[in-house]
């Protein structure tokens, strides 16, 4: 299982909503995948991000950086070759990364997730 798939599974385990994976590598060179999901409140957003970080760390990887944790409206976990975006519902629809990166094909969510 690839590390981005571990992140997806971790998000699903913490009841993240509307999880998608965009293959950004098809349209950009700064990363390969965006994992995008949202939670229902700030505590859940933080719990999703915490569980993703812990699960991917168990694979031997740590994020290069984490942004937005305190506000918990848009938490970004940057792993270099993939980036996880955990949003509050309002911020997800406000920033609408799916529309901004609409040229990037969606990857199927792993069955194990």
Secondary structure by P-SEA (a helix, b strand, c coil): ccaaaaaaaaaaaacccbbbbbccccccccccbbbbbccccaaaaaaaaaaaaaaaaaaccccccccccccccbbbbbcccbbbbbbcaaaaaaacccccccccccccccccc
